[in-house]
Amino acid sequence: MDDCIFCKIVKSEIPSRKIYEDENILAFHDAAPQAPVHFLVIPKRHIRNIMELEQEDISLAGNLLNQAQKLAAELGCAEKGARFVINCKSDGGQTVDHLHIHVLGGRFLGWPPG
């Protein structure tokens, strides 16, 4: 998708602070962190949101979650935990139309958020 900011990050048209990359997944620090640890894990292929995942995306979805968990542990969240968030569409608070997992940690995160 030509105007998608995350697709531009995948293509290195927009710089990011990458923390992981393979052929299908990219993880990078959030540009406006809301916690000491705050990064995003995205599929490199443009998928608008979690509601658009298809049967053939099951493995990709699992790999996104698995990589998010591994990186959270590597960045110091294994002992006390972290919040893993997937916003979906406007009512769900999604602001970038590209599937992504926010991982936040390094401090207590109350509920409800905000």
C-alpha positions, 0 to 999 in steps of 0.5 A, spaced: 500 500 500 503 506 497 500 511 503 501 506 509 506 509 514 508 501 516 509 499 509 514 505 508 518 503 514 518 496 511 521 498 505 526 503 509 523 509 506 521 512 513 527 510 518 525 506 524 529 503 530 528 496 528 529 491 533 527 485 529 526 483 522 526 476 518 522 475 511 515 476 514 516 480 520 518 487 522 519 489 530 521 496 531 520 501 537 514 506 537 516 513 535 511 516 541 512 511 547 507 510 552 511 506 557 519 505 558 518 498 553 514 500 547 515 497 540 510 494 535 511 488 531 508 488 524 507 483 518 511 486 512 505 484 508 500 489 508 494 486 512 489 492 514 487 489 521 486 483 525 479 482 522 482 481 515 486 475 517 485 469 512 486 462 514 492 462 510 495 467 515 494 463 521 502 461 521 503 468 520 499 471 526 502 465 531 509 468 529 507 475 530 505 473 537 511 469 538 516 474 536 512 479 540 513 475 546 520 473 545 522 481 544 518 483 550 522 478 554 529 480 551 527 487 553 526 486 560 519 484 561 519 477 562 519 477 570 513 483 571 510 482 564 507 486 559 501 488 555 500 486 548 495 490 544 492 489 537 487 495 536 482 494 530 478 499 526 476 506 528 472 503 534 478 499 537 482 505 536 486 503 530 490 509 527 494 506 522 491 501 517 496 496 518 496 490 522 500 491 528 501 489 535 503 494 541 508 491 546 508 495 552 512 494 559 517 496 564 512 499 568 505 498 571 499 498 566 493 499 570 486 498 567 482 501 564 488 504 560 488 511 560 
